[in-house]
Amino acid sequence: MTIARLSAYVLSSPIDPPKTYQFQGNSRNIRKRDVILVSVETSDGEIGWAPCGTSTFTKWKEFNEATHDDIASAICDVVGPELVGEPIENIDSIHEIIDETNLPDYLRWQAKSVVDIAAHDVIGKRRGQPIYELLRYDVEPTSILNAYPSSGLYLSPEECAKEARRLFEQGYDMYKYRAGLGVERDRRVIDRIRSVVGDKVKVIVDAHAWWSLDDVSYSRSDIRSVVEYMSNRGVYWVEEPFPSDDYESYRLLREATGMPLAAGENEETPGNLVNTAELGVLSFLQGDVKQHGGYTGCRQAIQFCEGRSVTYVPHNYATQLGIVANAHLAAAAPECDFIEYPIYGGEGSAGMYPFPLASEIIEPNLTVENGRLTVPSGPGLGVDVNENAIESYPYLEHQTITYL
């Protein structure tokens, strides 16, 4: 069973009318979400699928190395020919071959991630096993995970509280929202959430580094002040209060406030993930199989966290295919029992833009009941990719975000 072909499809899910978000010092008009879907076909005609770990938000600001077309072209035109004829079960060899290409680091890791996921999908289908059974960690797999809803995109305090209550009533006991409305307004958000759901919900605050970017700048004293305030109100963790490589700021904030901190999604490599965790200042390490080398690459981060005071929590802010890919890792790995679950418009939330491609990309839809996600138990990823979505969501050339 050898690799015969790699294909990559760049898709767009339009947001019409565009959704505008106001936050500290700026306004952004979001017009679409782009997705890259990758398939690996074997000489026997079997097909494995993978989502690509591209992002149109913070990652593009940090890396700014490639467009979606560049990534798709690298996968199809550079990596694809090099892998033709390679046995699909030789996953370590596949990683080595991709490493030998002349692609920039970021593109090589994108390619390694998607081929690794798709290869596991094919192998699981061939063996009749879900991926979480292939990964062989030294624990019994857990096929039901706590799903924490990830939403609250720059809402008013009242809207955020309303959303938190609605999700709590649906059975979720965690809630993540995006902060960045200004220090005083950020304080009012957590106050309103607590007034509505009390201590029944673990509240997570995602600053996704925008507190520290030039166009949305909080001073260091502002960041410390608002994090202390959140700590006093029992926030479960604060995510990315600084860019991912600002290690000293993470250390100083943790020492000053005691707040559990989370980061990792914007690290370029699994090695960088481990390096970040080794600093000893994070409580949660957020790797992602879509961008950190697939299941093979994320293994070293999982193993580092085992038995330590940092918990591996899969990141996902993309489609349900991305959730599935990360869920198999969480199901297999020790000490990893919850996963990020984005809530988009149309799922009972006023806080996020509509993103129908996110759910339409797979069949059947994922099952979440009382805040618990059942990991698909069928062979491979355990879901079918809806190939009709490739035709239904053609790539749109216009910019994803415009600044007002």
C-alpha positions as CSV (number, residue, x, y, z in Angstrom):
1,M,0.0,0.0,0.0
2,T,1.9,3.0,-1.3
3,I,1.1,6.6,-1.8
4,A,-0.1,7.5,-5.2
5,R,-1.3,11.1,-5.0
6,L,-1.7,14.1,-2.6
7,S,-4.5,16.6,-3.3
8,A,-5.3,19.9,-1.5
9,Y,-8.5,21.9,-1.8
10,V,-8.7,25.5,-0.7
11,L,-12.3,26.3,0.3
12,S,-14.1,29.4,1.6
13,S,-17.1,29.7,3.8
14,P,-18.5,33.2,3.2
15,I,-19.8,35.3,6.1
16,D,-22.6,37.3,4.4
17,P,-23.2,39.9,5.6
18,P,-19.8,40.3,7.0
19,K,-19.6,40.4,10.8
20,T,-17.9,43.4,12.5
21,Y,-16.2,43.2,15.9
22,Q,-15.2,46.2,17.9
23,F,-12.5,45.8,20.5
24,Q,-9.8,47.9,22.2
25,G,-8.6,50.5,19.7
26,N,-9.8,48.8,16.5
27,S,-12.6,47.2,14.5
28,R,-12.4,44.2,12.2
29,N,-14.8,43.1,9.5
30,I,-14.7,39.3,9.0
31,R,-15.9,38.3,5.6
32,K,-15.1,34.5,5.3
33,R,-13.3,31.6,6.8
34,D,-10.8,29.7,4.6
35,V,-10.1,26.0,4.9
36,I,-7.6,23.6,3.3
37,L,-8.7,20.0,3.0
38,V,-6.1,17.5,2.1
39,S,-6.4,13.9,0.8
40,V,-3.8,11.2,0.4
41,E,-4.7,8.4,-2.0
42,T,-2.9,5.0,-2.1
43,S,-2.1,2.8,-5.0
44,D,-5.0,0.6,-3.8
45,G,-7.5,3.5,-4.2
46,E,-7.9,4.1,-0.5
47,I,-8.2,7.7,0.6
48,G,-7.2,9.3,3.9
49,W,-8.3,12.8,4.8
50,A,-6.8,15.6,6.9
51,P,-7.6,19.2,7.8
52,C,-4.8,21.7,7.4
53,G,-3.8,23.9,10.3
54,T,-4.0,27.2,8.6
55,S,-5.6,30.2,10.4
56,T,-6.8,33.5,9.2
57,F,-6.4,35.3,12.5
58,T,-3.5,35.4,14.9
59,K,-1.3,32.9,13.2
60,W,-1.3,34.9,10.0
61,K,-0.2,38.0,12.0
62,E,2.7,36.1,13.6
63,F,4.0,34.0,10.7
64,N,2.8,35.8,7.6
65,E,4.8,33.3,5.6
66,A,2.4,31.8,3.1
67,T,-1.0,32.2,1.6
68,H,-3.5,29.4,1.5
69,D,-2.6,28.8,-2.2
70,D,1.0,28.6,-1.3
71,I,0.3,25.9,1.3
72,A,-1.9,23.9,-1.0
73,S,0.7,24.2,-3.8
74,A,3.5,23.1,-1.5
75,I,1.5,20.0,-0.5
76,C,0.5,19.0,-4.0
77,D,3.4,20.1,-6.1
78,V,6.5,19.8,-3.9
79,V,5.7,17.2,-1.2
80,G,3.3,15.0,-3.3
81,P,5.8,13.9,-6.0
82,E,8.4,13.1,-3.4
83,L,6.1,10.8,-1.5
84,V,4.7,8.8,-4.5
85,G,5.6,5.2,-4.1
86,E,6.3,5.5,-0.4
87,P,4.6,2.9,1.8
88,I,1.9,4.7,3.7
89,E,2.7,2.8,7.0
90,N,6.3,4.2,7.0
91,I,5.2,7.3,8.7
92,D,8.7,8.2,10.2
93,S,10.1,7.9,6.7
94,I,7.4,10.2,5.3
95,H,8.4,12.8,7.9
96,E,12.1,12.4,6.9
97,I,11.3,12.8,3.2
98,I,9.3,16.0,3.8
99,D,12.2,17.3,5.9
100,E,14.5,16.9,3.0
101,T,12.5,19.3,0.8
102,N,13.6,22.9,0.4
103,L,10.4,24.2,1.8
104,P,10.5,26.8,4.7
105,D,10.0,25.3,8.2
106,Y,6.4,26.5,8.5
107,L,5.4,24.8,5.2
108,R,7.3,21.6,6.0
109,W,5.4,21.3,9.3
110,Q,2.1,22.0,7.6
111,A,2.8,19.2,5.2
112,K,4.1,16.7,7.8
113,S,1.0,17.4,9.9
114,V,-1.6,16.7,7.2
115,V,0.2,13.7,5.7
116,D,0.6,12.2,9.1
117,I,-3.1,12.6,9.9
118,A,-4.2,11.3,6.5
119,A,-1.8,8.3,6.7
120,H,-3.3,7.4,10.1
121,D,-6.8,7.6,8.6
122,V,-5.8,5.2,5.8
123,I,-4.1,2.8,8.2
124,G,-7.1,2.8,10.6
125,K,-9.5,2.1,7.7
126,R,-7.3,-0.7,6.5
127,R,-7.1,-2.3,9.9
128,G,-10.7,-1.6,10.9
129,Q,-9.6,0.4,13.9
130,P,-10.2,4.0,15.1
131,I,-7.1,6.1,15.2
132,Y,-7.2,6.3,19.0
133,E,-6.6,2.6,19.1
134,L,-3.6,2.8,16.7
135,L,-1.7,5.4,18.8
136,R,-0.9,2.9,21.6
137,Y,-0.3,5.0,24.6
138,D,0.1,3.0,27.9
139,V,-3.5,3.7,29.0
140,E,-6.9,2.5,27.9
141,P,-8.4,5.0,25.4
142,T,-11.2,7.3,26.6
143,S,-13.8,7.8,23.9
144,I,-15.9,10.4,25.7
145,L,-14.2,13.8,26.3
146,N,-15.2,16.9,28.1
147,A,-15.8,19.5,25.4
148,Y,-15.3,23.1,26.4
149,P,-17.2,25.6,24.2
150,S,-15.0,28.2,22.6
151,S,-16.9,31.3,21.6
152,G,-17.6,34.8,23.0
153,L,-16.0,36.7,20.2
154,Y,-15.8,40.4,21.5
155,L,-19.3,40.5,22.9
156,S,-20.6,43.0,25.3
157,P,-20.7,42.0,29.0
158,E,-24.4,41.3,28.8
159,E,-24.1,39.2,25.6
160,C,-21.2,37.2,27.0
161,A,-23.2,36.4,30.2
162,K,-26.2,35.4,28.1
163,E,-24.2,33.1,26.0
164,A,-22.5,31.5,29.0
165,R,-25.9,30.8,30.6
166,R,-27.3,29.4,27.3
167,L,-24.4,27.0,27.0
168,F,-24.6,26.0,30.7
169,E,-28.2,25.2,30.1
170,Q,-27.2,23.0,27.2
171,G,-25.0,20.9,29.6
172,Y,-21.6,22.5,29.2
173,D,-19.7,23.2,32.4
174,M,-16.9,25.3,30.8
175,Y,-16.9,28.4,28.7
176,K,-14.2,30.3,26.8
177,Y,-14.6,33.8,25.6
178,R,-12.3,36.3,23.9
179,A,-11.1,39.3,25.9
180,G,-9.9,42.6,24.3
181,L,-12.5,45.2,25.0
182,G,-10.4,47.4,27.2
183,V,-9.3,46.7,30.8
184,E,-12.5,48.1,32.5
185,R,-14.8,46.4,30.1
186,D,-12.9,43.1,30.4
187,R,-13.5,43.3,34.1
188,R,-17.2,43.9,33.6
189,V,-17.4,40.8,31.3
190,I,-16.2,38.4,34.0
191,D,-18.3,40.1,36.6
192,R,-21.5,39.6,34.5
193,I,-20.7,36.0,33.7
194,R,-20.2,35.2,37.3
195,S,-23.4,37.0,38.2
196,V,-25.3,34.7,35.8
197,V,-23.7,31.3,36.2
198,G,-21.9,31.7,39.5
199,D,-19.2,29.2,40.2
200,K,-21.0,26.4,38.3
201,V,-18.9,27.0,35.1
202,K,-15.1,27.0,34.6
203,V,-14.5,30.2,32.8
204,I,-11.6,30.5,30.4
205,V,-10.3,33.8,29.0
206,D,-8.5,33.9,25.6
207,A,-6.5,37.0,24.9
208,H,-4.9,35.3,21.9
209,A,-1.9,37.7,22.1
210,W,-3.9,40.7,21.0
211,W,-3.4,42.3,24.4
212,S,0.2,42.8,23.3
213,L,0.0,43.5,19.6
214,D,0.7,47.0,18.3
215,D,-2.9,47.8,17.3
216,V,-4.6,46.5,20.5
217,S,-2.0,47.3,23.1
218,Y,-2.5,46.9,26.8
219,S,0.4,48.0,29.0
220,R,2.2,45.4,31.1
221,S,0.6,46.9,34.3
222,D,-2.8,46.7,32.6
223,I,-2.3,43.0,31.8
224,R,-1.2,42.3,35.3
225,S,-4.1,44.2,36.8
226,V,-6.8,42.5,34.7
227,V,-5.3,39.1,35.2
228,E,-5.2,39.6,38.9
229,Y,-8.9,40.6,38.7
230,M,-9.8,37.5,36.8
231,S,-7.8,35.3,39.2
232,N,-9.8,36.7,42.1
233,R,-13.0,35.7,40.2
234,G,-11.9,32.1,39.7
235,V,-11.0,32.2,36.0
236,Y,-9.8,28.7,35.1
237,W,-7.0,29.9,32.8
238,V,-5.9,32.9,30.8
239,E,-4.7,32.0,27.3
240,E,-2.0,33.7,25.4
241,P,-1.8,37.0,27.2
242,F,1.5,37.6,25.3
243,P,2.9,36.4,21.9
244,S,4.0,32.8,22.1
245,D,7.8,33.6,22.2
246,D,7.6,36.2,25.0
247,Y,8.7,33.7,27.6
248,E,9.9,36.2,30.2
249,S,6.5,38.0,30.3
250,Y,4.7,34.7,30.9
251,R,7.1,33.9,33.8
252,L,6.7,37.3,35.4
253,L,2.9,37.3,35.0
254,R,2.6,33.8,36.6
255,E,4.8,34.8,39.5
256,A,2.9,38.0,40.1
257,T,-0.6,36.7,39.8
258,G,-0.6,32.9,40.3
259,M,-3.0,32.7,37.4
260,P,-2.9,29.4,35.4
261,L,-1.7,30.2,31.9
262,A,-2.2,28.4,28.6
263,A,-0.3,28.7,25.3
264,G,1.2,26.6,22.5
265,E,-1.2,26.9,19.5
266,N,1.1,29.4,17.8
267,E,4.3,27.4,18.3
268,E,5.7,26.3,14.9
269,T,7.0,22.9,15.9
270,P,6.5,20.1,18.5
271,G,10.0,20.9,19.8
272,N,8.9,24.5,20.4
273,L,5.8,23.1,22.3
274,V,8.1,21.1,24.6
275,N,10.5,24.1,25.0
276,T,7.5,26.2,26.1
277,A,6.3,23.7,28.6
278,E,9.8,23.2,30.0
279,L,9.8,26.8,31.2
280,G,7.5,25.7,34.0
281,V,5.1,28.6,33.8
282,L,2.2,27.0,31.8
283,S,-0.6,25.0,33.4
284,F,-2.0,24.0,30.0
285,L,-0.1,23.2,26.8
286,Q,-2.2,23.6,23.6
287,G,-0.8,21.5,20.8
288,D,-2.7,20.8,17.6
289,V,-2.2,17.8,15.3
290,K,-3.1,20.0,12.3
291,Q,0.0,22.0,12.7
292,H,2.4,20.2,15.1
293,G,3.4,17.2,13.0
294,G,0.2,15.2,13.3
295,Y,0.0,12.3,15.8
296,T,3.7,11.6,15.5
297,G,4.8,15.1,16.2
298,C,2.5,15.7,19.1
299,R,3.6,12.5,20.9
300,Q,6.7,14.2,22.4
301,A,4.5,17.0,23.9
302,I,2.1,14.5,25.3
303,Q,4.9,12.5,26.8
304,F,6.5,15.6,28.3
305,C,3.3,16.6,30.1
306,E,2.7,13.1,31.6
307,G,3.2,13.2,35.3
308,R,4.0,16.9,35.3
309,S,2.0,20.0,36.4
310,V,1.2,21.0,32.9
311,T,-1.8,19.4,31.1
312,Y,-1.9,18.8,27.4
313,V,-5.2,20.3,26.0
314,P,-5.7,20.0,22.2
315,H,-6.4,23.3,20.4
316,N,-8.9,23.6,17.7
317,Y,-10.5,26.7,16.2
318,A,-11.5,25.3,12.8
319,T,-13.8,22.7,11.4
320,Q,-15.4,19.6,12.9
321,L,-12.8,17.5,10.9
322,G,-10.2,19.3,13.0
323,I,-12.0,18.5,16.2
324,V,-12.2,14.8,15.2
325,A,-8.5,14.7,14.3
326,N,-7.5,16.2,17.7
327,A,-10.1,14.2,19.6
328,H,-8.5,10.9,18.6
329,L,-5.2,12.1,20.2
330,A,-7.0,13.2,23.4
331,A,-8.9,9.9,23.5
332,A,-5.6,7.9,23.3
333,A,-3.3,10.0,25.5
334,P,-3.0,9.8,29.2
335,E,-4.1,12.7,31.4
336,C,-5.9,14.4,28.5
337,D,-9.7,14.3,28.8
338,F,-11.1,17.6,27.4
339,I,-10.9,19.4,24.1
340,E,-11.8,22.7,22.6
341,Y,-15.1,22.8,20.8
342,P,-15.8,26.0,18.7
343,I,-19.4,27.3,18.8
344,Y,-20.3,29.0,15.6
345,G,-23.5,30.9,14.5
346,G,-26.4,28.6,14.0
347,E,-25.5,26.4,17.0
348,G,-27.5,28.4,19.5
349,S,-24.9,31.2,19.9
350,A,-25.0,34.9,19.2
351,G,-21.3,35.3,19.7
352,M,-19.7,33.8,16.7
353,Y,-20.1,34.3,13.0
354,P,-21.8,31.6,10.8
355,F,-19.4,29.0,9.5
356,P,-21.6,26.2,8.0
357,L,-18.6,24.6,6.3
358,A,-17.3,23.7,9.7
359,S,-20.0,21.1,10.2
360,E,-20.8,20.3,6.6
361,I,-17.3,19.1,5.9
362,I,-18.0,15.7,7.6
363,E,-20.8,13.2,7.8
364,P,-22.3,12.5,10.3
365,N,-22.1,15.5,12.6
366,L,-20.3,15.1,15.9
367,T,-22.3,14.0,19.0
368,V,-22.1,16.4,22.0
369,E,-24.5,15.7,24.8
370,N,-24.3,17.5,28.2
371,G,-21.0,18.9,27.3
372,R,-19.4,15.6,26.4
373,L,-18.1,14.7,23.0
374,T,-18.2,11.1,21.8
375,V,-15.1,10.4,19.7
376,P,-16.1,8.6,16.4
377,S,-15.3,4.9,16.8
378,G,-15.3,3.9,13.2
379,P,-12.2,3.0,11.3
380,G,-9.6,5.7,10.9
381,L,-11.0,9.1,11.7
382,G,-14.4,7.5,12.0
383,V,-16.2,10.1,9.8
384,D,-16.7,10.5,6.1
385,V,-15.6,13.7,4.4
386,N,-18.5,15.3,2.5
387,E,-16.9,15.7,-0.9
388,N,-19.8,17.8,-2.1
389,A,-18.5,20.6,0.1
390,I,-15.5,20.9,-2.2
391,E,-17.9,22.1,-4.9
392,S,-20.2,24.0,-2.6
393,Y,-17.6,26.2,-1.0
394,P,-15.2,27.4,-3.8
395,Y,-12.3,29.6,-2.7
396,L,-13.1,33.3,-2.6
397,E,-10.2,35.6,-3.6
398,H,-11.2,38.6,-1.4
399,Q,-9.5,39.4,1.9
400,T,-10.7,37.6,5.0
401,I,-10.5,40.5,7.3
402,T,-10.7,44.2,6.6
403,Y,-9.9,46.9,9.1
404,L,-12.3,49.7,9.7
